[in-house]
Amino acid sequence: MKTTRLAHRLFLALLMICTPAAWAATQAVPAPPQLAATSYLLMDAASGQVLIENNGDQRLPPASLTKLMTAYIATQEIKREQIKESDMVTVSEHAWRTGGSRMFIQVGTQVSVGDLLHGIIIQSGNDASVALAEHIAGSEDAFADMMNTTAQRLGMSNSHFMNATGLPNPEHYSSAHDMAKLARAIIYDDPAHYAIYAQKEFFWNNIKQPNRNLLLWRDKTVDGLKTGHTDEAGYCLVASAVREGQRLIAVVFGTNSEQARAAETQKLLTYGFRFFETQTFFNKDTELAKAPVWKGSSREIRAGLAKDLSMTAPRGQLKQLTTSISLQPQLIAPIKQGDVIGKVEVKSGEQVLQTADLIALDTVEEGGLFRRIWDSIRLFIYGLFH
């Protein structure tokens, strides 16, 4: 027990020197709970900071947590208008014969994409997962390629998928850290579809099946995500909760029962909400400054952030922090929207804890010939004195 706690302290201290995690490690926070699980992790959703970690990057069988990726890809395809929720999917024999947990769709029948999505998320239907994978990619193997491409995009470096269900395969694995990253994408990339994860039951084919996430009944602040279980993986859970505007994501792998995975996950959430808080200093796409532009069609350009700048810290410590904005000294057109033109820093005293690129929120094209010549003269004279 003492060794595990010491490892946690060392992890926080060494993970990112001069970063929020390293700074947080120097603040007075009680030791985290020790869980009866193979691997676990607690992440703040807004900042992406890891608050508790034990074997978080260990590659393990994810069982039905795999379906988080299956559902995520489906919702992204809906957002891109590649498929519609009203599309009817013909159930193949392969989908119908898939073992394990089922939605109980019938071979040769047609089921809407929307119903299949509910069957995957709420009922954990392997048959629904395969049917939707085949509809999107033509085959489950091709869909697995999409899963791996998406995992790379999300930075899930310890994940590899061989199927849409999570049925055992030696080359099919993920990690607690990767599942937290995926959960964060699900929550923020498509809030409308994320609402499905909070539904406690789904009725299909005259069969009503409950959501296996017991925390939906035990903790009113929990609003998703997904359970998983195989003999190989043990009992796994990814859960998210919101209290007083702060959202946390908890992941556990390898507990020994349904009750245990819920209880161990609850320990993570309780600890995180009790001892940590999050502040968003600046929101993305919001004008934070105006910068002068030389030789441009406009004399200035708006500067902001590409994503929210948030930070998580032990409770009471955020009030110590300050922010500063710096711009590049000479911005010369053309400047494209999204170009880096400065930075924002979050500090504790003189210690920089976090930085973010300040980007151009607009595009400024080159100015006319006279403007360019005149600004060249001004820059020359400026350079003589600076």
VMD Tcl script that draws the C-alpha trace (Angstrom):
set ca {
  {0.00 0.00 0.00}
  {2.77 2.47 0.98}
  {4.75 1.56 -2.15}
  {1.76 2.27 -4.38}
  {1.19 5.67 -2.77}
  {4.86 6.58 -3.11}
  {4.71 5.58 -6.79}
  {1.73 7.90 -7.24}
  {3.63 10.81 -5.70}
  {6.67 10.14 -7.87}
  {4.46 9.86 -10.95}
  {2.93 13.27 -10.30}
  {6.29 14.83 -9.55}
  {8.06 13.44 -12.62}
  {5.26 13.34 -15.18}
  {5.60 16.89 -16.46}
  {8.20 19.16 -14.86}
  {7.00 22.79 -14.68}
  {3.50 21.78 -15.75}
  {0.14 21.77 -13.94}
  {0.61 18.13 -12.85}
  {4.07 18.79 -11.37}
  {2.87 21.96 -9.63}
  {-0.22 20.18 -8.28}
  {2.03 17.49 -6.83}
  {3.67 20.11 -4.58}
  {0.33 21.19 -3.11}
  {-1.20 19.59 -0.02}
  {-3.64 16.90 -1.20}
  {-4.40 13.65 0.68}
  {-3.14 10.43 -0.87}
  {-5.55 9.03 -3.48}
  {-7.66 5.93 -2.86}
  {-6.14 2.55 -3.66}
  {-8.45 0.61 -5.96}
  {-8.97 -3.12 -6.35}
  {-8.42 -2.92 -10.11}
  {-5.69 -3.81 -12.58}
  {-5.56 -0.29 -14.00}
  {-7.35 2.97 -13.30}
  {-7.22 6.67 -14.06}
  {-9.05 9.89 -13.21}
  {-9.02 12.81 -15.65}
  {-10.49 16.29 -15.55}
  {-12.49 16.61 -18.75}
  {-12.03 20.33 -19.38}
  {-8.26 20.50 -18.90}
  {-7.40 16.91 -19.84}
  {-5.17 16.69 -16.75}
  {-4.67 13.29 -15.16}
  {-5.36 13.51 -11.41}
  {-4.91 9.85 -10.41}
  {-3.18 7.10 -12.36}
  {-2.23 3.48 -11.75}
  {-1.00 1.48 -14.77}
  {-2.87 4.01 -16.88}
  {-0.93 3.26 -20.06}
  {-0.87 -0.53 -19.65}
  {-2.28 -2.31 -22.70}
  {-5.23 -4.42 -21.59}
  {-8.25 -6.08 -23.22}
  {-11.04 -3.45 -23.17}
  {-14.01 -5.80 -23.64}
  {-17.16 -3.79 -24.45}
  {-15.45 -0.48 -23.73}
  {-14.51 -0.99 -27.39}
  {-18.05 0.06 -28.26}
  {-17.22 3.60 -27.20}
  {-15.08 3.80 -30.34}
  {-17.74 2.07 -32.44}
  {-20.40 4.55 -31.30}
  {-18.04 7.54 -31.61}
  {-17.26 6.77 -35.23}
  {-20.96 6.33 -35.98}
  {-21.86 9.71 -34.47}
  {-19.02 11.38 -36.38}
  {-20.31 9.86 -39.62}
  {-23.75 11.26 -38.77}
  {-22.26 14.70 -38.12}
  {-20.44 14.56 -41.47}
  {-23.74 13.56 -43.12}
  {-22.23 10.34 -44.45}
  {-25.09 8.45 -42.81}
  {-28.39 9.44 -41.20}
  {-30.07 8.15 -38.07}
  {-33.08 7.30 -40.19}
  {-31.06 5.07 -42.56}
  {-32.23 1.46 -42.49}
  {-29.56 -1.20 -41.99}
  {-30.11 -4.76 -43.22}
  {-28.90 -7.21 -40.57}
  {-26.38 -9.67 -41.98}
  {-25.99 -13.24 -40.83}
  {-22.55 -12.35 -39.50}
  {-24.02 -9.63 -37.28}
  {-26.89 -11.84 -36.17}
  {-24.58 -14.72 -35.20}
  {-22.16 -12.56 -33.19}
  {-22.04 -13.94 -29.65}
  {-22.03 -12.20 -26.30}
  {-24.39 -9.43 -25.22}
  {-27.09 -8.78 -27.76}
  {-29.70 -6.29 -28.90}
  {-31.61 -9.27 -30.41}
  {-31.86 -7.95 -33.95}
  {-32.92 -10.58 -36.50}
  {-31.08 -11.65 -39.64}
  {-32.51 -10.15 -42.83}
  {-34.56 -7.48 -41.02}
  {-33.91 -3.76 -41.22}
  {-33.07 -1.61 -38.21}
  {-32.46 2.15 -38.21}
  {-29.03 3.59 -37.48}
  {-30.54 5.46 -34.54}
  {-31.91 2.29 -32.96}
  {-28.64 0.45 -33.50}
  {-26.79 3.29 -31.80}
  {-29.06 2.97 -28.76}
  {-28.59 -0.80 -28.83}
  {-24.80 -0.37 -28.77}
  {-24.61 2.30 -26.07}
  {-27.38 1.19 -23.70}
  {-27.72 -2.56 -24.31}
  {-24.08 -3.18 -25.31}
  {-25.28 -5.22 -28.27}
  {-22.51 -7.03 -30.11}
  {-24.94 -7.79 -32.93}
  {-25.83 -4.10 -33.21}
  {-22.14 -3.14 -33.22}
  {-21.33 -5.45 -36.12}
  {-24.42 -4.41 -38.09}
  {-23.57 -0.72 -37.79}
  {-19.89 -1.33 -38.55}
  {-20.82 -3.18 -41.75}
  {-23.21 -0.39 -42.74}
  {-20.54 2.27 -42.30}
  {-17.49 0.50 -43.76}
  {-18.80 -2.50 -45.70}
  {-17.18 -5.05 -43.40}
  {-16.12 -5.30 -39.77}
  {-12.46 -5.59 -40.84}
  {-12.66 -2.33 -42.79}
  {-14.39 -0.70 -39.83}
  {-11.54 -1.82 -37.57}
  {-9.18 0.11 -39.84}
  {-11.35 3.19 -39.29}
  {-11.18 2.58 -35.54}
  {-7.38 2.48 -35.59}
  {-7.13 5.61 -37.74}
  {-9.44 7.43 -35.35}
  {-7.43 6.20 -32.36}
  {-4.28 7.68 -33.89}
  {-6.04 11.02 -34.45}
  {-7.14 11.12 -30.80}
  {-3.66 10.30 -29.52}
  {-4.64 6.84 -28.27}
  {-1.11 5.47 -28.56}
  {-1.75 2.29 -26.54}
  {-4.82 1.10 -28.45}
  {-5.35 -1.27 -31.34}
  {-8.71 -2.58 -32.50}
  {-9.51 -5.77 -34.36}
  {-13.32 -5.70 -34.14}
  {-16.28 -3.47 -33.31}
  {-17.38 -5.38 -30.21}
  {-14.45 -6.03 -27.91}
  {-14.67 -9.80 -28.18}
  {-11.25 -11.26 -27.21}
  {-8.39 -11.05 -29.68}
  {-4.68 -10.95 -28.75}
  {-4.16 -7.91 -31.02}
  {-7.15 -6.04 -29.58}
  {-6.20 -3.80 -26.66}
  {-6.49 -0.36 -25.11}
  {-5.57 1.43 -21.88}
  {-7.25 3.45 -19.15}
  {-5.57 6.63 -20.38}
  {-6.68 6.05 -23.97}
  {-10.25 5.33 -22.91}
  {-10.32 8.60 -20.98}
  {-9.16 10.43 -24.12}
  {-11.89 8.74 -26.14}
  {-14.53 9.56 -23.54}
  {-13.45 13.21 -23.62}
  {-13.89 13.27 -27.40}
  {-17.33 11.67 -27.14}
  {-18.46 14.21 -24.56}
  {-17.21 17.35 -26.30}
  {-17.38 16.50 -30.01}
  {-21.07 15.63 -30.07}
  {-23.01 16.58 -26.91}
  {-26.36 15.71 -28.51}
  {-25.46 12.05 -28.97}
  {-23.62 11.93 -25.66}
  {-27.04 12.28 -24.00}
  {-27.80 8.67 -25.04}
  {-25.22 7.42 -22.53}
  {-27.36 8.68 -19.65}
  {-30.42 6.63 -20.64}
  {-31.09 3.86 -18.14}
  {-32.89 1.41 -20.44}
  {-33.83 0.69 -24.04}
  {-36.79 -1.30 -25.33}
  {-36.33 -3.26 -28.57}
  {-37.97 -6.37 -30.06}
  {-40.30 -6.58 -27.03}
  {-37.27 -6.83 -24.77}
  {-36.35 -4.10 -22.27}
  {-32.70 -4.13 -21.25}
  {-31.14 -1.88 -18.60}
  {-27.97 0.13 -18.95}
  {-25.26 -1.84 -17.11}
  {-23.69 1.33 -15.67}
  {-24.91 1.04 -12.07}
  {-23.70 4.54 -11.25}
  {-26.56 5.99 -13.30}
  {-28.85 4.81 -10.50}
  {-26.52 5.51 -7.57}
  {-25.13 8.96 -8.39}
  {-27.34 11.58 -10.03}
  {-24.25 13.49 -11.22}
  {-23.11 10.58 -13.42}
  {-24.35 10.85 -17.03}
  {-22.37 8.12 -18.91}
  {-20.44 6.26 -20.38}
  {-19.95 2.46 -20.77}
  {-19.28 -0.85 -19.07}
  {-17.33 -3.87 -20.30}
  {-16.76 -7.46 -19.23}
  {-15.09 -10.61 -20.48}
  {-13.31 -13.34 -18.52}
  {-10.05 -12.02 -19.91}
  {-10.68 -8.33 -19.16}
  {-12.57 -8.58 -15.89}
  {-15.18 -5.93 -15.12}
  {-14.41 -2.50 -16.62}
  {-16.11 0.89 -16.56}
  {-15.68 4.35 -18.05}
  {-17.85 6.90 -16.24}
  {-18.24 10.67 -16.28}
  {-19.93 13.00 -13.83}
  {-20.53 16.74 -13.44}
  {-20.68 18.58 -10.14}
  {-20.88 22.38 -9.84}
  {-19.76 22.77 -13.43}
  {-16.70 20.51 -13.14}
  {-16.64 17.30 -15.19}
  {-14.45 14.31 -14.36}
  {-13.83 11.09 -16.29}
  {-13.00 7.90 -14.37}
  {-11.75 4.65 -15.92}
  {-11.25 1.27 -14.23}
  {-10.00 -1.96 -15.81}
  {-9.98 -5.42 -14.28}
  {-12.22 -5.38 -11.21}
  {-13.85 -8.62 -10.07}
  {-17.60 -7.87 -10.28}
  {-20.28 -5.47 -11.46}
  {-20.61 -4.11 -7.95}
  {-16.85 -3.69 -7.60}
  {-16.39 -1.73 -10.81}
  {-19.14 0.70 -9.75}
  {-17.80 1.05 -6.20}
  {-14.17 1.54 -7.28}
  {-15.15 4.10 -9.91}
  {-17.19 5.98 -7.31}
  {-14.07 6.24 -5.14}
  {-12.21 8.00 -7.96}
  {-15.02 10.46 -8.62}
  {-15.55 11.26 -4.94}
  {-11.85 11.93 -4.40}
  {-11.52 14.08 -7.52}
  {-14.50 16.30 -6.80}
  {-13.54 16.66 -3.13}
  {-9.94 17.75 -3.60}
  {-9.63 19.33 -7.07}
  {-11.23 22.17 -9.01}
  {-10.95 23.44 -12.57}
  {-10.94 26.92 -14.04}
  {-11.25 27.93 -17.66}
  {-9.16 31.06 -18.07}
  {-10.02 31.78 -21.70}
  {-12.46 30.28 -24.19}
  {-11.54 29.32 -27.73}
  {-12.30 31.68 -30.64}
  {-12.69 34.63 -28.24}
  {-10.77 37.83 -29.01}
  {-8.09 38.27 -26.36}
  {-6.04 41.00 -28.04}
  {-5.55 42.97 -31.24}
  {-2.12 42.92 -32.82}
  {-0.70 45.50 -35.25}
  {0.04 44.22 -38.77}
  {2.65 45.59 -41.20}
  {2.24 45.66 -45.00}
  {-1.31 44.32 -44.77}
  {-4.70 45.15 -46.16}
  {-5.69 45.76 -42.53}
  {-3.70 47.51 -39.82}
  {-4.53 44.98 -37.10}
  {-5.65 41.42 -36.51}
  {-7.64 39.73 -33.75}
  {-5.84 37.16 -31.59}
  {-7.38 34.27 -29.63}
  {-7.07 30.58 -28.79}
  {-7.78 27.48 -30.88}
  {-9.14 25.67 -27.80}
  {-10.21 26.55 -24.28}
  {-7.39 27.18 -21.82}
  {-8.31 25.33 -18.63}
  {-6.36 24.10 -15.64}
  {-7.10 21.77 -12.75}
  {-5.52 22.25 -9.32}
  {-6.03 21.34 -5.67}
  {-8.95 23.28 -4.24}
  {-8.05 26.80 -3.16}
  {-4.88 26.98 -5.26}
  {-6.26 28.46 -8.48}
  {-6.62 31.89 -6.91}
  {-2.79 32.08 -6.76}
  {-2.49 31.93 -10.52}
  {-2.12 34.76 -13.02}
  {-2.21 34.91 -16.82}
  {-0.21 36.94 -19.33}
  {-0.44 37.49 -23.08}
  {2.49 38.20 -25.39}
  {2.41 38.92 -29.13}
  {5.13 38.54 -31.74}
  {6.88 41.92 -32.09}
  {6.44 42.30 -35.86}
  {3.58 40.69 -37.75}
  {3.95 41.10 -41.51}
  {1.16 40.24 -43.95}
  {0.04 37.92 -45.34}
  {-1.25 36.24 -42.17}
  {-3.66 33.33 -42.37}
  {-6.39 32.49 -39.91}
  {-4.92 30.00 -37.45}
  {-1.32 31.20 -37.75}
  {0.50 31.39 -34.40}
  {1.10 35.04 -33.51}
  {1.81 34.91 -29.78}
  {1.26 32.93 -26.59}
  {-0.67 32.89 -23.34}
  {0.93 31.79 -20.08}
  {-0.54 30.65 -16.77}
  {1.83 31.34 -13.87}
  {2.25 30.72 -10.17}
  {4.50 33.63 -9.24}
  {7.30 33.48 -11.81}
  {6.83 29.77 -12.53}
  {5.13 29.09 -15.88}
  {2.68 26.23 -15.42}
  {0.96 26.17 -18.79}
  {1.27 27.83 -22.18}
  {-1.01 28.00 -25.19}
  {-0.51 29.36 -28.69}
  {-2.24 32.63 -29.51}
  {-3.55 32.36 -33.07}
  {-4.89 34.74 -35.69}
  {-8.69 34.71 -35.67}
  {-8.82 36.37 -39.11}
  {-6.86 36.46 -42.36}
  {-5.01 39.61 -43.41}
  {-3.87 39.71 -47.03}
  {-0.98 41.78 -48.35}
  {-1.75 45.47 -48.70}
  {-1.36 47.53 -51.86}
  {2.00 48.56 -53.27}
  {2.03 51.95 -51.53}
  {1.16 50.38 -48.16}
  {3.97 47.84 -48.51}
  {6.56 50.46 -49.53}
  {5.53 52.87 -46.78}
  {5.61 50.17 -44.09}
  {9.02 48.99 -45.34}
  {10.35 52.51 -44.80}
  {8.78 52.69 -41.34}
  {10.21 49.29 -40.38}
  {13.67 50.39 -41.57}
  {13.55 53.54 -39.46}
  {12.15 51.57 -36.51}
  {15.02 49.11 -36.81}
  {17.61 51.90 -36.61}
  {16.39 52.89 -33.17}
  {15.54 49.47 -31.77}
}
mol new
graphics top color blue
foreach p $ca { graphics top sphere $p radius 0.5 }
foreach p [lrange $ca 0 end-1] q [lrange $ca 1 end] { graphics top cylinder $p $q radius 0.2 }
display resetview
